[in-house]
Amino acid sequence: MLGHGEEAAAADTVRPDPVVLSGASLPKLTGIGAADLVAFRFRDPKHGKGRWKQVPVQLDERKLVDFGSAPPNNATPGSEGTVYGTAPIGQAVLQYADPQTFVGADPVAGLDGDDEVALIGSDAGEKASKHVERPKHTRGSRTSIKLTDPLGGPKGFLYLFRSKGGLDPTAGRDYVRYQFELTSGDYKATYRRADGPNPETSTVTTDAYTIGFSDRWYYDALAIRAGGATNVDILDGFKFSFGPTSCARSEATFNDAEGAFVANLDGPVRAIRAYVGANSGPLTERTNIFYPDRHLIVTDLRVHPVPGPLTYHDLSAAGLGMTYSDSVNPAGVTVDGNPESLTDGVPSWRLWTGAQGSLVSADRVEGSFAAELLASGHDWYLDDSTPAPNLQCWGDAQAYGQAGIQSTYSMPNTDPRSTPTATLHETTTDLLAGPGLGAAAAAGLAQGLDSPLQVSVGG
């Protein structure tokens, strides 16, 4: 995990955390369009005149939108206004706006209170005096963003301006490249919203990793590019079931049933992939958010009462030889297809590392029954080339270095169409780095997730 930008100084010592601000926190920029929002850092190495350096910034618009319902068949045309492109059902949430899906564009032009502005912490620089002249090709007053590290790292500053032309918000950089590629063609014209599957060859690429999707719920490719890693695909899949001996529900059944995309957005700072549809949970939603060195897998459960979940990463054969460790088992074991027993517990982090690179993963759960879910949780680890009776619901037939969490807690209703309604919001953060990352470094990265950069907005 390295800082971004051509100049070292403070920029490379501020953590590369995502910095996401709501439009409501940026009142001086209300109404600004994405093409006119620009960001800078400031350097004054000799305590003299100093200079500005433009850095990437991204505006993602959001709006309140109804889910709609899955259409009766795949031939039913869709229309803009709900996630499924059908009539409203009276259940709306704040979603990322996307003109390429049935959600459509944000009807409020430019930055409003619901929208988000994204930057990267490691792009930050020094504090600019109030008397410093603003950058060329900008107008109006600046908005300063102060970043403070609660773990004791250095603070940094970023500055937002309105462009008066001649400036590109990307600053000539593209940290994340997302190519959404449906095999069938155009999303609105060809997507099977009533009954899948919907094959894809979609990819997300940064300097640190390449990720692939072969259908809506199939996150089934990961090659680490950072730090001289071998850049081989180590992932069989990021997987879900209601237990190791059941395939009644999994990503395979989700893809084969109803579903729709909320948004597929690609910008210089991050990419966003959001979608719904999980069998009898048609409003259950996953949002994948991709930053230069990390991937957030965010799940909002919206379904009738169901058993406790089992979620885990499952490596491919290319992951053999990596070392697996976690916060409960920091000494680690070799991923070799031979079963081993680990100490049970709910780890605060997991690490797979080898010549293939390093993957640190951390689960964080919020919601009305998060405590109960975790109290009934167990560490899931399975490394077995012949894993029966544990079923492999999709992907290959082996269980190589599988690691995740299994809970025996019976989850209450989370579908807002029925009451009472509980909530569950789960985020798995994958951080990608080069070979040789140790347990202490993994623990430090997990600590950073729990103590993110503190953001304050000023004049």
Secondary structure, DSSP 4 states (H G I P E B T S, - for coil): ----SS--GGGGTS---EEEEEGGG-GGGTT--GGGEEEEEEE-TTSSS-EEEEE--EEE-EEEEE-----SSTT----TTBSSSS---S-EEEEE-BTTSTTB--SS-S--TT-EEEEEGGG-BPPPPTTSPPPTTEEEEEEEEEEE-TTSPPPEEEEEEEE-SS--TTTT--S-EEE--BSSS-HHHH--SSS----B-EEEE-SSEEEEEEETTEEEEEEE-GGG----B-EEEEEEESSTT--SSSHHHHHTS--EEEEEEE-SS-EEEEEEEETTEEEEEEEEEEETTEEEEEEE---SSBPPPEEEEEE-GGGTT-EEEESS-TT-EE-SSS------S--S-EEEEETTEEEEEEEEEEETTHHHHHHTEEEEEEEESS-TTS---SS-S-EEEEEEEEE---B----TTSSS---EEEEEEEEEE-TT--HHHHHHHHHHHHSPPEEEEE-
